[in-house]
Amino acid sequence: MLKIIISIMFLLPLCLMNNSYWMVQNFLFMLSFVFILMNMYSNYFMSISYLFGCDMISYGLILLSLWIISLMLMASESIYKLNNYMNLFLLNIVMLLILLILTFSSMNLFMFYLFFESSLIPTLFLILGWGYQPERLQAGVYLLFYTLLVSLPMLVGIFYLYKITGTMIFFLLNNYMFNYDLLYFSLVMAFLVKMPMFLVHLWLPSAHVEAPVSGSMILAGIMLKLGGYGLLRIFCFMQYMGLKFNFIWISISLVGGFLVSLICLRQTDLKSLIAYSSVAHMGIVLSGLMTMSYMGICGSYTLMIAHGLCSSGLFCLANISYERLGSRSLFINKGLLNFMPSMSLWWFLLSSANMAAPPTLNLLGEVSLINSIINWSWISMLMLSFLSFFSAAYTLYLYAYSQHGKIFSGGYSFSGGLIREFLLLFLHWFPLNLLILKSEMCMLWL
């Protein structure tokens, strides 16, 4: 793990050189491929140093981080073109990448907490520094306070664990079974806000709508996965209390997913619609994870990776339209089939991935999640059927309203996509459909 972390650290001075934008991006792509070739991971920790190690869960999420961050630089060409503090932008993103990789590869609960919280800071800078509207200040404050409010109890919970067990290493904590309610709530709440669970999800849509495209991609792609990753790690020693309290979170998430799907159906802002659909997807991930069954845990991990690629691609598409038309409103972004015919295919492919059509990885994730939730309680079929139906409904609404209809008269007559944009969308869509062929990585790691 250290070789990856050190090689990214050596990128930091390169970010401050002039005309190094594409060089940094190419280097990150190269690093992603090196990391793919390093795949020797099993369900045990490997590549171990004192604090860092990597197992299958970490491997998938670190690879996703490297990939999404390389694609973020590709999507943010306008920052390079307008020279909008390009070097600081690069520095910020590479710092964020280092913190994310450290988060996912920590074997120590306290180090995980430290990097988990500090990855918030570069994200905040991204939203405040390169966001579009003046409301980004409020969105940044939302993001900060939602996360900070619940992270202090978690710190206290971690110190309590250390006092009782004398260790903070994940695989040594697995030998313990705690039965202390306050500890459970203090540890779980921080991850529920980060997921975000319905009722504590309000920071997410505002952060997405105000963030630049790179901010949206990293939020949808990686930041929402931090919560799921944390839960996967702490439920090893939280099973007793999980059996006692998890029904609360499952109920909230399923009902919340249904309500958020209804909210999606009346959004007029492209980005806001995609952001709310993320909340609905993470709701089903959280429910499956909370059942603590084999299918639920593997399915939640699969859907986290699938959603990271799919949602990120949809935000890229929304940004491509925004750069052409200067608006994200669905009233202006309609008839895109006439305006950008070649982009319509990508809208279709990523929309169908969003509603879990085969052969995407989303399908595998959702099928195993639905299996695990119904296995947990068949009454949840009611909410799950609503959730599945409406998730298809708002995705069709997004696709049909943006592609069909009379073109807005203020737009140009025609606008092609750039090769860079096609490559960007292809690199989101291709792994999403390729990974289903190698799905034992997602399903057989436990």
Protein Blocks (a to p, Z undefined) as FASTA:
>chain_A
ZZmmmmmmmmmmmmmpghilmmmmmmmmmmmmmmmmmmccdfbdehiafkbccdfklmmm
mmmmmmmmmmmmmmmmmmmmnopokllmmmmmmmmmmmmmmmmmpcbfklmmmmmmmmmm
mmmmmmmmmmmblmlmmmmmmmmmmmmmmmmmmmmmmmmmmmmnopabfklmmmpccddf
klmmmmmmmmmmmmpcghilmmmmmmmmmpcfklmmmmmmmmmmmmmmmmmmmmmmmmmm
mmmmmmmmmmmmmmmmmmmmmmmmmccbfklmmmmmmmmmmmmmmmmmmnopaklmmmmm
mmmmmmmmmmmmmmmmmmmmmmmnopabfklmgoklmmmmmlmmmmmmmmmmmnopafbf
klmmmmmmmmmmmmmomklmmmmmmmmmmmmmmmmmmmmmmmgccddfkbcfbdcddfkl
mmmmmmmmmmmmmmmmmmmmmmmmZZ
